[in-house]
Each structure stands twice: as structure tokens, then as C-alpha cells.
Amino acid sequence: MSGTTPRLGLKTWDQTDPFLRQDFNDNSARLDASPAPFLCTSGSRPAWGPNQAGMRIYETDTRRETVWTGTAWRETLSAPPVWSGYVAPNVGMGHTTHVYYKLATFVVNRPGALLVNLAVEVAIQSIYTMNLHFRTQIDGVDSMMGDGGSYIRVEQVQTSGGGWQRSYMVPAMGIRSVGVGSHNFGVHVWTDAGGVTQAGSARLVSARGSALLVNSQDT
């Protein structure tokens, strides 16, 4: 009776049993069912059809691996997806005001960690000193890198009159582990007065950002 190889189970001749034609057919079928990535370049992809659905190629010039669905090329799950979002509330904030805005909702198809980068635009009246705090939110929870998130202090430059507004673009970053399913990211901004008057006036003009799905720490 013929033996088999340890990985693919291909039939081997053990010198005691004739190697039949069917054994060759069985080996060919098993190899065809377990193809390795096809080596090519981005300009020499094979012309595949429905029978090759699920097979992969490796492009030697781009070092990218893609999978054939039967009708189109798709990135493998090792290629990180990214989602973007934008809001322009232009909302006023007084002393000790908290505001929350969701930028995007999406579906994650594998576990990992969401790395969120935000750029937040604010405007502050010049007759007040204001402290502004910025945190990324993932699934409605403050998710920061470091202690306290991002922060700016804008000093008073006028003592009377209506004052003019100064605009600032502030970055904020956050990361949080997520599982398969629906998720979202957003921004949490709050203020506190930096002066003695306990008064202030600021506006959250806009916030834009992106979320990148990366691998969680491999332990």
C-alpha cells in the first residue's frame, strides 16, 4: 500500500504496492486544490476565470498579495482598511462645555485595533482666555494616546469690545482594540475658562479624520 506525504497527503510509492494511474490523478487533484500564490508582476497578472476563485497572486514588483474572487481582484485582509469622516457643526461653546460628534460608522470584518487620527478646527474670541481639550472617541468612549489627549490654551489679547476670533487646527490621536462588527469614531471637545471671570466663548468649527484597522499586539 502506498504511503502519503506529511503535509498535503500526496501518495508515495513504498516499493511494495504498484503505483496506479489513479494515484497520479489523486495527487494532481490534491495539488490543484491547494495552490500556492502565483508569482507575477503588477503588469503581468494571469487571465483567470470562475474556476480560479480563491486563488492568490504575489506581485514581485509591488510586494502585494491579492486574491481572485472569480470575477475581480481584491486585497487580502492583511491589507488594512481605512475609513474617513467629517463634520462641520460650527457650534458655540461656553465655559465648561462638552460636545461630542460622530464622524463615521463602518463594519470591521476582523479583530484588530482602530488607530484614529483627527484634525479639529476651533475658533476662540480674543476677549477671553480659554483652555480647550480634545479626545478621539471610538464607539463612544474616549480613546487616547498618552494622558489627557490633546490640549491648547489660548490667551486673552483684548480686554473690551466684541473681540475677534482666532482659528486653530488641533491634532488628536487615539487607539482602541475592536472585534468583528459595527464600529464608529468621533471627537470629544470640552472647554474651561483660563481666567478669573469664569467666562469664555469658543466654537467647534469642524473635525475631520480617519480610522485605520491595524493588528493588535501579538502576544
C-alpha positions as CSV (number, residue, x, y, z in Angstrom):
1,M,0.0,0.0,0.0
2,S,1.3,3.4,-0.9
3,G,2.3,6.0,1.8
4,T,1.4,9.7,2.0
5,T,3.4,12.9,2.4
6,P,3.0,14.6,5.8
7,R,1.6,18.0,4.7
8,L,-0.6,17.6,1.6
9,G,-1.2,13.9,1.9
10,L,0.2,13.1,-1.6
11,K,0.5,9.4,-2.3
12,T,4.0,8.0,-2.4
13,W,5.2,4.6,-3.6
14,D,6.6,2.4,-0.8
15,Q,8.1,-0.2,-3.3
16,T,5.7,-2.9,-2.2
17,D,2.5,-1.8,-4.0
18,P,2.2,-0.8,-7.6
19,F,1.7,3.0,-8.1
20,L,-1.6,3.2,-10.1
21,R,-2.7,5.7,-12.7
22,Q,-5.4,6.8,-10.2
23,D,-2.8,7.6,-7.7
24,F,-1.3,10.1,-10.1
25,N,-4.8,11.6,-10.7
26,D,-5.4,11.8,-6.9
27,N,-2.1,13.6,-6.4
28,S,-2.9,16.1,-9.2
29,A,-6.3,16.8,-7.8
30,R,-4.9,17.4,-4.3
31,L,-2.2,19.8,-5.7
32,D,-4.8,21.6,-7.8
33,A,-7.0,22.1,-4.7
34,S,-4.1,23.6,-2.7
35,P,-2.4,26.1,-4.9
36,A,0.4,28.4,-3.7
37,P,0.4,32.1,-4.6
38,F,1.1,32.6,-8.3
39,L,4.2,34.7,-8.9
40,C,3.8,37.6,-11.3
41,T,4.2,41.4,-11.6
42,S,1.5,44.1,-11.4
43,G,1.6,44.3,-15.2
44,S,1.5,40.5,-15.8
45,R,-1.4,39.3,-13.8
46,P,-2.9,36.0,-15.1
47,A,-6.2,36.0,-17.0
48,W,-8.3,33.9,-14.6
49,G,-11.9,32.9,-14.6
50,P,-14.5,31.4,-12.2
51,N,-12.5,28.2,-11.8
52,Q,-9.7,30.1,-10.1
53,A,-11.9,31.8,-7.5
54,G,-10.0,32.0,-4.1
55,M,-6.5,31.7,-5.7
56,R,-3.9,34.3,-4.8
57,I,-1.1,36.1,-6.7
58,Y,2.1,37.7,-5.3
59,E,3.3,40.7,-7.3
60,T,7.1,40.7,-7.1
61,D,7.4,44.4,-8.1
62,T,4.9,45.8,-5.5
63,R,5.2,43.0,-2.9
64,R,1.4,42.9,-2.7
65,E,-0.7,39.8,-2.4
66,T,-4.2,39.8,-3.8
67,V,-7.0,37.2,-4.2
68,W,-9.1,36.4,-7.2
69,T,-12.8,36.3,-6.4
70,G,-13.8,34.7,-9.7
71,T,-14.5,38.0,-11.4
72,A,-12.2,40.6,-9.8
73,W,-9.0,41.1,-7.8
74,R,-9.4,42.0,-4.1
75,E,-6.9,42.9,-1.4
76,T,-6.4,40.3,1.2
77,L,-7.4,41.0,4.8
78,S,-3.7,41.7,5.6
79,A,-4.1,45.0,3.7
80,P,-5.5,47.4,6.4
81,P,-8.8,49.1,5.6
82,V,-9.3,52.8,6.3
83,W,-12.4,54.9,6.9
84,S,-12.7,58.7,6.8
85,G,-15.2,61.1,8.3
86,Y,-16.0,64.8,8.5
87,V,-18.4,67.1,10.5
88,A,-18.8,70.8,10.4
89,P,-21.0,71.7,13.4
90,N,-19.8,75.3,13.9
91,V,-21.3,75.1,17.4
92,G,-20.6,77.6,20.1
93,M,-19.1,76.5,23.5
94,G,-19.1,78.5,26.7
95,H,-17.3,77.8,30.0
96,T,-17.1,74.1,30.8
97,T,-19.0,72.9,27.7
98,H,-18.6,69.3,26.4
99,V,-19.6,68.4,22.9
100,Y,-19.5,65.0,21.1
101,Y,-19.7,64.3,17.4
102,K,-19.6,61.1,15.5
103,L,-17.6,61.2,12.2
104,A,-18.1,57.8,10.7
105,T,-19.7,54.4,11.2
106,F,-18.5,51.2,9.5
107,V,-18.2,47.4,9.7
108,V,-15.0,45.7,10.7
109,N,-14.5,42.2,9.3
110,R,-11.7,41.0,11.6
111,P,-10.4,41.7,15.1
112,G,-7.7,44.4,15.5
113,A,-7.1,47.9,16.8
114,L,-8.5,51.1,15.3
115,L,-5.9,53.8,15.0
116,V,-7.7,57.2,14.7
117,N,-6.2,60.5,13.6
118,L,-8.2,63.7,13.9
119,A,-7.7,67.3,12.9
120,V,-10.1,69.6,14.8
121,E,-10.7,73.3,13.9
122,V,-11.7,75.7,16.6
123,A,-12.2,79.4,16.9
124,I,-11.8,81.5,20.1
125,Q,-12.9,85.0,20.9
126,S,-9.9,87.3,21.7
127,I,-11.5,88.9,24.8
128,Y,-11.2,85.6,26.8
129,T,-8.6,83.2,27.8
130,M,-9.7,79.6,27.1
131,N,-8.5,76.1,27.6
132,L,-9.7,73.5,25.1
133,H,-9.3,69.8,25.4
134,F,-9.6,67.2,22.5
135,R,-10.0,63.5,22.6
136,T,-10.8,60.9,20.0
137,Q,-13.7,58.7,20.6
138,I,-14.1,55.1,19.4
139,D,-17.5,53.5,19.9
140,G,-18.5,56.4,22.2
141,V,-15.5,56.0,24.5
142,D,-12.6,58.4,24.9
143,S,-9.6,56.7,23.4
144,M,-6.3,58.5,23.7
145,M,-2.6,58.1,23.2
146,G,-0.9,59.3,26.3
147,D,-2.5,61.1,29.3
148,G,-5.3,63.6,28.8
149,G,-5.4,63.8,25.0
150,S,-4.6,67.0,23.1
151,Y,-4.9,70.4,24.7
152,I,-4.4,74.1,23.8
153,R,-4.5,77.3,25.9
154,V,-5.4,80.5,24.1
155,E,-4.6,83.7,25.9
156,Q,-6.7,86.8,26.0
157,V,-5.4,89.6,23.8
158,Q,-8.2,92.2,24.2
159,T,-9.9,93.4,27.3
160,S,-13.1,95.0,25.8
161,G,-15.3,95.1,22.8
162,G,-16.7,92.2,20.8
163,G,-13.3,90.7,20.2
164,W,-12.3,88.8,17.1
165,Q,-12.0,85.1,16.6
166,R,-8.7,83.2,16.2
167,S,-8.8,79.9,14.4
168,Y,-6.6,76.8,15.3
169,M,-6.3,73.4,13.8
170,V,-5.5,70.8,16.5
171,P,-4.5,67.2,16.0
172,A,-5.7,64.3,18.2
173,M,-4.8,60.6,18.1
174,G,-6.3,57.5,19.7
175,I,-6.3,53.8,19.5
176,R,-8.6,51.0,20.8
177,S,-9.0,47.3,20.3
178,V,-12.1,46.2,18.4
179,G,-13.8,43.0,17.3
180,V,-15.8,42.0,14.3
181,G,-18.9,44.1,13.8
182,S,-20.1,47.7,13.5
183,H,-17.9,50.5,15.0
184,N,-17.6,54.3,14.8
185,F,-15.2,57.0,15.6
186,G,-15.7,60.7,16.6
187,V,-14.5,63.6,18.6
188,H,-15.0,64.9,22.2
189,V,-14.2,68.5,22.8
190,W,-14.6,70.5,26.0
191,T,-13.6,73.9,27.4
192,D,-12.7,75.5,30.7
193,A,-12.1,79.1,31.3
194,G,-8.4,80.1,31.8
195,G,-9.1,83.4,33.5
196,V,-10.7,84.6,36.7
197,T,-14.0,85.6,35.1
198,Q,-15.2,82.0,34.5
199,A,-16.5,83.1,31.1
200,G,-15.4,82.2,27.7
201,S,-16.5,81.8,24.1
202,A,-15.3,79.3,21.5
203,R,-16.6,77.5,18.5
204,L,-16.0,73.9,17.3
205,V,-15.9,74.7,13.6
206,S,-15.1,71.3,12.1
207,A,-13.5,68.0,12.6
208,R,-12.1,65.5,10.1
209,G,-10.2,62.3,10.5
210,S,-9.5,58.7,9.5
211,A,-9.5,55.3,11.2
212,L,-7.1,52.6,10.2
213,L,-7.5,49.0,11.2
214,V,-4.2,47.6,12.4
215,N,-3.1,44.4,14.1
216,S,-3.5,44.2,17.8
217,Q,-0.4,43.5,19.9
218,D,0.8,39.9,19.2
219,T,1.3,38.1,22.5
